[in-house]
Amino acid sequence: MTKKMNAILFGGLALVLALSACAAPASPTPNADAIATSAVQTVEARYTDQAATQQAAVTPTFSPEPPTPTLAVLPSPTSVPAQNGEQIPCYFAEFVADISIPDGKIMLPGTTFTKTWQIRNVGSCPWDTSHKLYLDRGDALTDTTSIPLTKTVYPGDAVNLSVAMTAPTAEGVYTGYWRIATPYGGSFGVSSFDNALIVKITVAAKPDNAFAVTDVTYYMLRDPVDITACPAKGTVYTVTATITTNAPGQVVYHWNQYPYDGSKPEGGKLTFADAGKKTVSWIWILKPDAVEGIERRIGLYIDSPNNAELFQVPFIWTCP
């Protein structure tokens, strides 16, 4: 038993010595500043990793948006391409003239007549026989309210469009508005305002008593055009009025200006051999000492046959 105990004690002692020989040498005394710096760096690194993890969690990811689809507009085989870099609309028409029956023309009840407009194709696409002149609204004055074109009208060409009509039996003013329908479901008129073609007649049992001015339209030019300019000689406003009558006769007129400056109104007379249009002009000069910022108006008063002022053109003058 004693031998066995000695063997165990000897073995244990040998094991302790072996472990001591393998142990690492003692570390030097730790530096407090180094420990603090290491701790701060550890904390910073931890928060940096944590922030990156949170950012990845909350920041949405965007996949590239698909390009917006575009519709390719294919020109007709005979269309005219744009010139000088300007985009020319496919359907664009210009009014040229009323070949027959000026607006407001006096007609006896039941009179048959043919209304003819002349227009020009100023677009980039031709109008062929699949295009139709049709009544868009107003008084038909005919049973045929849709008429195919009789030929192809190429860009740059003018064409006369005619409709056979009959004046109603009842006295009054009748107006119809016509447009051109395309084979694709749309339609177009004339000018940049897409106006309809108009037929307008006055039905009267006694035409000699129905002579009248039916319309007055105005066009104004300013000289100088630059609205910031204020020349010492004054700003010149030239107003042109187009007078439309419904029959032959004489028109007596004078110009009105508002506010009135006390000068004698200018006027004159026009003789119409038939229903139609004539133009007259008038000039208003505003000097730099004129009152600024108020609305001024110019109107043409028809002394005979209407004894009325038909519309006015307003403007505001300033002298910067």
SVG drawing of the C-alpha trace seen along z (x, -y; Angstrom):
<svg xmlns="http://www.w3.org/2000/svg" viewBox="-91 -117 101 119">
<polyline fill="none" stroke="black" stroke-width="0.4" points="0.0,0.0 2.9,-2.3 4.6,-1.6 1.4,-2.3 1.0,-5.7 4.6,-6.7 4.1,-5.8 1.0,-8.1 2.8,-10.9 5.8,-10.7 3.6,-10.6 1.7,-13.7 4.9,-15.6 6.3,-14.8 3.1,-16.0 3.2,-19.3 6.8,-19.9 6.0,-19.1 3.1,-21.5 5.2,-24.3 7.9,-23.8 5.3,-24.2 3.6,-27.3 4.2,-30.7 6.4,-33.3 4.7,-35.8 3.2,-38.9 4.4,-42.3 2.2,-44.6 -0.7,-45.9 -0.8,-49.6 -4.0,-51.4 -4.0,-53.8 -3.6,-50.9 -6.5,-49.1 -8.7,-52.2 -7.7,-52.8 -8.4,-49.2 -11.8,-49.4 -12.8,-52.5 -11.7,-51.0 -13.6,-47.9 -16.8,-49.8 -16.4,-52.0 -15.9,-48.9 -19.0,-47.3 -21.2,-50.4 -19.9,-50.7 -20.7,-47.1 -24.1,-47.5 -24.9,-50.7 -23.9,-49.0 -26.2,-46.1 -29.1,-48.4 -28.6,-50.5 -28.6,-47.4 -31.8,-46.4 -33.8,-49.7 -32.4,-51.1 -34.6,-50.0 -33.0,-48.7 -34.1,-50.1 -34.0,-48.1 -33.6,-50.2 -37.0,-51.4 -37.9,-50.0 -37.8,-52.7 -41.0,-54.5 -42.6,-52.9 -43.0,-55.1 -45.4,-54.9 -43.8,-54.9 -45.7,-57.0 -45.4,-55.6 -46.0,-58.1 -48.1,-57.2 -46.2,-56.1 -46.7,-59.4 -46.3,-61.8 -43.9,-64.7 -41.1,-64.6 -40.4,-67.6 -38.2,-70.3 -35.6,-72.6 -35.8,-70.6 -39.5,-71.8 -42.1,-69.2 -45.0,-69.7 -48.4,-68.3 -49.8,-65.5 -53.2,-67.3 -53.0,-71.1 -55.2,-73.2 -55.2,-76.9 -58.4,-78.9 -57.9,-80.7 -61.3,-82.2 -65.1,-82.0 -65.4,-81.3 -69.2,-81.7 -71.8,-82.9 -70.0,-85.3 -71.0,-85.0 -74.4,-86.5 -75.5,-86.7 -79.2,-87.5 -81.3,-84.7 -84.9,-84.5 -86.7,-81.6 -86.3,-78.3 -83.4,-79.5 -81.0,-76.8 -77.3,-77.7 -73.8,-76.1 -71.5,-77.0 -67.8,-76.8 -64.7,-77.2 -61.1,-77.1 -58.5,-75.7 -54.9,-74.7 -53.1,-71.6 -50.2,-72.9 -49.6,-69.7 -47.3,-66.8 -49.9,-64.2 -52.1,-64.1 -55.9,-64.0 -57.3,-61.3 -60.9,-60.2 -61.2,-58.4 -61.4,-61.8 -64.8,-63.5 -66.2,-67.0 -69.0,-66.6 -71.4,-68.8 -70.0,-69.0 -72.8,-71.1 -75.3,-73.8 -77.8,-74.2 -77.4,-71.6 -79.2,-73.4 -78.8,-70.2 -79.7,-66.5 -76.1,-65.5 -74.1,-66.1 -71.0,-63.9 -69.2,-64.3 -66.1,-62.4 -63.2,-64.4 -63.2,-63.9 -59.4,-63.8 -56.1,-63.6 -54.9,-66.9 -51.1,-66.8 -49.2,-69.0 -49.0,-72.5 -52.1,-72.1 -55.3,-74.1 -58.8,-72.6 -62.4,-73.9 -64.9,-72.2 -68.5,-72.6 -71.9,-71.7 -75.3,-72.1 -77.7,-73.8 -81.2,-75.2 -82.3,-78.2 -85.0,-77.4 -88.5,-78.8 -88.5,-80.6 -86.8,-84.0 -83.7,-84.2 -80.0,-83.7 -78.7,-80.1 -75.2,-78.9 -73.5,-75.5 -70.0,-74.4 -68.2,-71.9 -64.9,-69.9 -62.9,-67.2 -63.1,-63.7 -60.0,-61.4 -60.4,-57.7 -58.7,-57.1 -61.6,-58.5 -60.4,-62.1 -61.2,-65.4 -59.6,-68.8 -60.5,-72.3 -58.5,-75.3 -55.8,-77.6 -53.8,-77.0 -57.0,-77.4 -58.6,-74.4 -61.6,-76.5 -64.6,-74.9 -65.6,-76.0 -68.6,-78.2 -71.7,-78.7 -73.9,-81.6 -76.9,-83.0 -79.7,-85.4 -83.1,-84.4 -85.4,-87.3 -88.6,-87.6 -87.7,-91.3 -83.9,-91.3 -83.9,-95.1 -84.8,-95.7 -82.3,-93.2 -79.0,-94.8 -76.7,-94.8 -73.1,-94.5 -73.0,-91.0 -69.5,-90.9 -66.5,-93.1 -63.1,-91.6 -60.0,-93.5 -56.3,-93.2 -53.9,-95.4 -50.2,-96.3 -48.0,-98.0 -45.0,-100.1 -42.5,-99.5 -43.3,-95.9 -41.1,-95.8 -43.5,-96.5 -40.6,-97.8 -39.8,-100.6 -41.2,-104.1 -40.1,-106.4 -40.4,-110.1 -42.5,-110.4 -45.1,-108.0 -46.3,-104.4 -48.3,-103.9 -51.3,-101.5 -52.7,-100.6 -56.1,-98.9 -57.5,-97.3 -61.2,-96.3 -62.7,-93.8 -66.3,-94.6 -68.6,-91.8 -72.0,-92.6 -74.7,-90.2 -75.8,-92.1 -74.9,-95.0 -75.2,-98.4 -73.4,-101.3 -71.9,-101.3 -71.3,-104.5 -69.0,-104.1 -66.8,-106.0 -64.1,-104.9 -64.7,-105.1 -61.9,-105.3 -62.1,-104.7 -61.4,-106.8 -62.4,-109.5 -59.7,-112.2 -62.0,-114.9 -60.8,-114.7 -63.3,-114.4 -64.0,-110.7 -62.6,-109.6 -65.0,-107.7 -66.0,-107.1 -68.2,-105.3 -67.8,-101.9 -69.8,-100.7 -70.4,-97.0 -71.3,-95.7 -72.4,-92.4 -72.2,-90.6 -68.5,-90.4 -65.7,-91.9 -63.8,-95.2 -61.2,-96.6 -60.5,-100.0 -57.7,-101.1 -57.2,-103.8 -54.1,-104.9 -53.9,-105.9 -50.7,-107.4 -49.9,-107.4 -47.2,-109.9 -45.0,-109.2 -47.1,-111.6 -50.3,-109.6 -51.9,-107.9 -50.5,-104.4 -51.9,-101.1 -55.6,-101.7 -57.6,-99.6 -58.1,-101.3 -60.5,-100.1 -61.1,-100.8 -64.4,-100.0 -65.9,-100.6 -69.4,-102.1 -71.6,-101.2 -73.8,-104.3 -75.7,-102.8 -77.2,-100.3 -76.8,-98.9 -76.6,-102.0 -74.6,-99.9 -71.0,-99.2 -69.9,-95.7 -67.3,-94.5 -64.2,-96.3 -60.5,-95.6 -59.0,-96.2 -55.4,-96.9 -53.3,-98.3 -50.4,-100.7 -47.4,-101.3 -44.3,-103.4 -41.5,-101.7"/>
</svg>
